[in-house]
Amino acid sequence: MTTPLIVTKRMVDHPADSHTIERYESTGGYAQAKRAVGMTRDELVETVKTSGLLGRGGAAFSAGLKWSFLAPARPAYLVVNADESEPGTFKDRQLLERDPHQMLEGIIITSIANEVHHAFIYIRGEYPKPARRVQAAVDAAYEKGYLGKGIFGTDYDLEVTVHLGGGAYICGEETALINSLEGKRGEPRLKPPYFPAAKGLYMLPTIVNNVETVSNLPHILSMGAEKYTKVAHESDTGTFLMSLSGHVNKPGNYELAHGITWRELIFDIGGGIPDGKALKAWIPGGASAPWFVPEEHLDLEITKDATAAAGSMLGSGAVIVMDETTCMVRAAERIVRFFSHESCGQCTPCREGTTWLEMILRRIEEGQGRAVDLELAIGVSDGISIDLAWPPKMTTICPLGPSAVSPIIALRDYFRDEVDAHIEAGRCPL
Amino acid sequence: MSMWSQETQNRAKEIISRYPEKRSAVMPLLYLAMAEEGHLTDEGMEEVADWVDLTPAQVRSVASFYTMYKRERTGQYLVSCCTSISCMLLGGDDVLHAIEDESGVPHGETDAEGLLSVEHVECIGACGGAVAVQVNYELIEGVTPEKARELVRWLKKARPESVNTDEMQELFGGVKSFDWGIKEEDAAVGPYPAFQPLGTIKSAGDS
């Protein structure tokens, strides 16, 4: 079964200029935004609820439900989360660069649904080219009267501001992102409220949606919510972008309907492992996700539920493939280093725990490891994420800390021998 | 009395007008301050504080949270090599070492002349095109150690006034995360993101 392309169709059909307003409009663009200005909030929220659209930023929360939580205070704001920073993830970059008008049309629809008159696009600072493409698209839409005062000749005003981040992974967490947009340090806020829809930007109701989530909206309106639910595997809805990287012959972003197996993704779509090497492990959903190994997981279906039942998540859709030559201690160290570097420092378990985990893994990799080190790392991990449960029991304001223990769980469950070999040899044996 | 050029002051006013509250303009104004002086100085942070009615300490607390606000002297070219997991698997550490060796600049430092700064960075969203390197945040994908050495030699010799992602990709890149489509003219002039509202952008055609 081939997946019908939804959010990547235009860039596949028109690889040279899919980002221009001319191409966008000549392929049906902005028709749904024009329709949406005539629709009510209730109609739009209901449509998106019916579509089953889940947030594509990593948390997979129902987009329609998120919208329905919008508190009555006004003004309300929309912030599009384009702070894509989860290691292994590069799908939003492609959507921003190659089809920015699709996202803008989704922004117009989301704004009307949530009575928003000022939307922000928060793009990570290391994405200047995507930001330029988005700004050019915003400028073109203003010129056409699709943004600004009285959009599409109605009395509805919608301003859009493109905002660049400063290089901090944590700003992908929606309350950290809001603090950052307020001109503050990007530290996640204490919960409750659990959703910025209650109190968000400037303590006003705010919808925060991911780029891919918003990019799906014009298609949900054009094909109809019912039809959208049928695009995919029975347990999920719509399509899902997966970023494939690491030891595969054909890395890249792939728009898929859930339900194929990991074997099909890595060996058919991804073209297998370079030089015919064997698969050792892969990370199914970004650096935060617990790892999978071929003996146990290769023939599992790629659905949200099947992945959760196996103790991991599809997260941001980033699949990182590791072949038989990969040193698992080094790979774990690299991921833990990331979380240690990106910890905002507010919560002690995360700030101190990730620092210790990084030091322990580094000394094992560098041949200074001690026999107790794996148990020590597991103990530290337990202090960050109680019982190493999945989904984690939180000791921290946000999930960053618990994310850092995923590689430790992998070492404990699948690669204990390799850790021991490092310690016995007093060096990396690979 | 502002220490910024009239053009930068106009831009600052324009940026502030894009936000419902002044304070939200802190981050873009910090980039403006970097563009004025090449990196973020104490005076630059004081200037930003004046514009958005904060104390200099408050501005510093924001600037110090984010990695892209360089509070130390930074080279004309900031070379950032990704060594996060996907790039590490495909040789990111070797590319970093090649850059350090060819430039003589260890990561986190700047050469005496102020031409090159070298850093290793966490994931920059180019994992399908590992190993990823940026020069002034303009991306090159599929970089090998050999190509990285050529890149450093080119920066030192040609000393381009601005760097363009498509040009560098053609000269020094390889596998890409996805088809980039038509080329763009925009180019970066310093170690901060090249983005029109910040006025930190230049057309590669300009000399």
Interface residues (C-beta under 8 A of the other chain):
Chain A: M11 P15 A16 D17 S18 H19 P75 E84 S85 E86 P87 G88 T89 F90 D92 R93 Q94 E97 R98 H118 R124 G125 E126 Y127 P128 K129 A131 R132 Q135 T161 V162 H163 L164 G165 G166 G167 A168 Y169 S180 L181 E182 G183 K184 R185 G186 E187 Y202 S243 L244 S245 G246 H247 P251 G252 N253 I283 A287 A318 I320 M322 T326 R330 A331 R334 I335 F338 H341 E342 C344
Chain B: R18 Y19 P20 E21 R23 S24 A25 V26 M27 P28 L30 Y31 V52 L54 S61 V62 F65 Y66 T67 M68 Y69 T83 S84 I85 S86 M88 L89 L90 V121 E122 C123 I124 G125 A126 C127 G128 G129 A130 Q134 Y137 E138 L139 T165 V175 S177 F178 D179 W180 G181 I182 E184 D186 A188 P193 A194 F195 Q196 P197 L198 I201
